[in-house]
């Protein structure tokens, strides 16, 4: 089997191609309108409200990860001498709906919404048949795209009695995440608030605090040079949450909820 780090060079190049020609800048963002309500932003209107901005979407895991444990268990550097596994397999619902397939479906729906609003989008993967990319490469794709925001899409494998979503942002680590900490936390709050309003899902009942969690061990956050969060959109191991995640219509609502949070952050930033 080809080494996943070779496979993902092509993925990184594809992501850069997707955002080639972007004219975004700090000045461009400052010129955008502010104070928009997230509920009004969940349906793109004129195709220009996010014009020139770049978003990286990182659908968690990949469909072939489980068949290649030696590759996804490789240790990669995550900063300051620490290492972690290249990637993981993710979880699934009781009926066997895999987190990797779910995350990609939501990511592609979100990509369409963002492009409709004029944003340029980089994806860390665009199918569910491969291995990886490794977590360091996922962060690198967002960095190379010079993203205004990056979001990693997941669904949790929490306790069956627990419900809801939570958004993860990086712990402030000197020399590593201190430059993105404040913006990432603002992104987490905007996404937390908008996502709940649009989807109607509850904030997590089993992890985090008021729908937010702070992590120091996630390579995708530690290595990011752009504002980035992970969203655990619901708990796949809970029957009520799983029923919603398995619904195509509801996945569309989930994508709109993430879009609403991203828009709120990008236009108010």
C-alpha positions in Angstrom: 0.0 0.0 0.0 1.3 3.5 -0.9 2.5 5.5 2.1 -0.3 7.9 3.2 2.1 10.8 3.3 2.7 10.3 -0.4 -0.9 10.1 -1.1 -1.7 13.3 0.8 0.8 15.5 -1.1 -1.7 15.4 -3.9 -4.4 16.3 -1.5 -2.5 19.3 -0.3 -1.8 20.4 -3.8 -5.5 20.1 -4.7 -6.4 22.2 -1.7 -4.1 25.0 -2.8 -5.5 24.9 -6.3 -9.0 25.3 -4.9 -8.0 28.6 -3.4 -5.6 29.9 -6.0 -6.1 33.5 -6.9 -7.6 34.5 -3.6 -7.4 38.2 -3.0 -8.3 38.1 0.7 -6.4 40.2 3.3 -6.9 41.7 6.7 -8.0 44.9 5.0 -10.5 43.0 3.0 -12.1 41.6 6.1 -12.2 44.9 7.8 -14.2 46.3 5.0 -16.9 43.6 5.4 -20.2 44.5 7.2 -20.4 43.5 10.9 -23.0 42.7 13.4 -25.0 40.2 11.2 -27.3 37.8 13.0 -26.2 34.2 12.5 -29.8 33.1 11.9 -30.0 35.4 8.8 -26.6 34.1 7.6 -27.4 30.4 7.4 -28.7 30.7 3.8 -26.3 32.5 1.4 -28.1 35.2 -0.6 -26.3 37.1 -3.3 -23.1 35.2 -3.7 -20.9 38.0 -2.5 -21.1 38.3 1.3 -18.0 36.1 1.8 -16.3 37.1 -1.4 -12.5 36.8 -1.3 -12.4 34.9 2.0 -10.9 31.5 2.4 -12.2 28.6 4.5 -10.5 25.2 5.0 -12.9 22.4 5.7 -11.4 19.3 7.3 -13.7 16.3 7.3 -12.4 14.0 10.1 -10.8 10.6 9.5 -11.1 8.6 6.2 -12.9 5.5 5.0 -9.9 3.3 4.6 -8.2 4.2 7.9 -9.4 1.1 9.7 -8.0 -1.2 7.1 -4.5 0.2 7.5 -3.7 0.4 11.2 0.1 0.4 10.7 -0.2 3.6 8.6 -2.6 5.6 10.7 -0.8 4.6 13.9 2.5 6.1 12.7 3.6 8.9 15.0 3.9 12.4 13.6 5.2 15.5 15.2 2.6 17.9 16.7 5.0 20.6 18.0 7.5 21.1 20.8 8.7 17.5 20.6 5.4 15.9 21.1 4.0 13.2 18.8 0.6 11.6 18.1 -0.9 9.0 15.7 -1.2 10.1 12.1 -5.0 9.7 12.2 -7.7 7.5 13.7 -10.7 5.5 12.5 -13.5 7.6 14.1 -16.7 6.2 15.4 -20.0 5.0 13.9 -23.7 4.8 14.8 -25.3 1.5 16.0 -26.5 0.9 12.5 -22.9 1.2 11.1 -23.0 4.8 9.6 -19.3 5.7 9.8 -18.1 9.1 11.1 -15.8 9.5 8.2 -18.6 9.2 5.6 -20.8 11.5 7.7 -18.1 14.1 8.1 -17.4 14.1 4.3 -21.1 14.5 3.5 -21.5 17.5 5.8 -18.2 19.0 4.5 -19.4 18.8 0.8 -22.7 20.4 1.8 -20.9 23.1 3.7 -18.5 23.7 0.7 -21.5 24.4 -1.6 -22.9 26.9 0.9 -19.6 28.7 1.2 -19.0 28.8 -2.5 -22.4 30.1 -3.1 -21.6 33.0 -0.8 -18.4 33.8 -2.7 -15.8 32.1 -0.4 -12.9 30.0 -1.6 -12.8 26.6 -0.1 -9.9 24.1 0.6 -10.8 20.5 1.5 -8.4 18.2 3.3 -10.0 15.3 1.5 -12.7 15.0 -1.1 -13.6 11.3 -1.0 -14.0 8.6 1.7 -11.8 5.9 0.1 -8.4 6.8 1.3 -6.0 6.8 4.2 -5.4 10.0 6.2 -4.2 12.7 5.6 -2.2 12.7 8.7 -3.1 15.3 11.3 0.0 17.4 10.6 -0.9 17.5 6.9 -4.5 18.5 7.6 -3.2 21.5 9.5 -0.7 22.3 6.7 -3.4 22.4 4.1 -5.2 25.1 6.0 -2.0 27.0 6.6 -0.9 26.8 3.0 -4.3 28.1 1.8 -3.8 31.2 4.1 -7.2 30.5 5.5 -9.3 33.1 7.2 -10.9 30.2 9.2 -10.6 26.4 9.4 -13.1 23.9 10.8 -12.6 20.2 11.4 -15.9 18.3 11.2 -16.6 15.3 13.5 -19.3 13.4 15.3 -18.4 12.2 18.8 -18.3 8.6 20.1 -19.4 9.6 23.6 -21.4 7.7 26.2 -24.8 6.4 24.9 -26.7 8.4 27.5 -25.0 11.7 26.5 -26.4 14.0 23.9 -25.4 17.1 22.0 -22.6 19.0 20.3 -19.5 20.8 21.5 -16.9 23.0 19.8 -13.2 22.5 20.6 -10.6 25.2 20.5 -6.9 25.1 21.3 -5.3 25.7 24.7 -3.0 28.7 24.7 0.5 27.2 24.3 3.4 29.7 24.2 5.3 29.5 20.9 2.7 27.2 19.4 -0.9 28.3 19.6 -0.7 31.7 21.3 -0.9 33.5 18.0 -4.3 31.9 17.0 -5.7 31.3 20.5 -7.9 34.4 20.7 -9.3 34.2 17.2 -9.9 30.5 17.5 -11.9 31.0 20.7 -14.0 33.7 19.0 -14.6 31.3 16.2 -15.6 28.6 18.7 -18.1 30.8 20.4 -19.6 32.0 17.1 -19.9 28.5 15.9 -21.3 27.2 19.2 -24.0 29.9 19.3 -25.1 29.7 15.6 -25.0 25.9 15.3 -27.4 25.4 18.3 -29.9 28.0 16.9 -29.9 26.6 13.4 -30.0 22.9 14.3 -31.9 22.9 17.5 -29.5 20.3 19.0 -28.5 20.7 22.6 -25.1 21.5 23.9 -23.2 18.5 25.1 -24.4 17.0 28.3 -21.3 14.9 28.9 -18.2 16.9 28.0 -17.0 20.5 28.0 -18.6 23.5 29.5 -21.6 25.2 27.9 -20.9 23.6 24.5 -17.2 24.5 24.5 -14.1 22.5 25.2 -10.4 23.4 25.2 -7.8 20.9 24.2 -4.0 20.9 24.2 -3.4 17.5 22.6 -5.0 17.8 19.1 -2.3 18.1 16.4 -4.7 19.7 14.0 -5.1 22.6 16.4 -1.5 22.7 17.7 0.0 23.0 14.3 -2.5 25.5 12.8 -1.3 29.0 12.0 -4.9 30.1 11.2 -8.0 30.3 13.4 -9.2 26.7 13.7 -11.7 24.7 15.7 -13.1 21.1 15.8 -16.8 20.7 16.0 -18.3 17.5 17.4 -21.6 18.0 15.8 -23.5 15.4 17.9 -22.9 12.0 19.6 -23.1 9.1 17.2 -23.4 6.7 20.1 -26.7 8.2 21.3 -29.8 6.9 19.6 -31.6 10.3 19.4 -28.5 12.1 18.0 -27.7 9.2 15.6 -31.2 9.3 14.1 -30.6 12.9 13.1 -27.1 12.4 11.8 -28.4 9.6 9.5 -31.0 11.9 7.9 -29.9 13.6 4.8 -32.2 16.5 5.4 -30.8 17.0 8.9 -27.3 16.9 7.6 -28.2 19.8 5.4 -29.3 21.7 8.5 -26.0 20.8 10.2 -24.1 22.2 7.3 -26.2 25.4 7.5 -25.5 25.6 11.2 -21.7 25.4 10.6 -22.0 27.9 7.8 -23.9 30.3 10.1 -21.1 30.2 12.7 -18.3 30.6 10.2 -20.1 33.6 8.6 -20.7 35.2 11.9 -17.0 34.9 12.7 -15.7 36.0 9.3 -18.0 39.0 8.9 -17.5 40.3 12.5 -13.8 39.5 12.7 
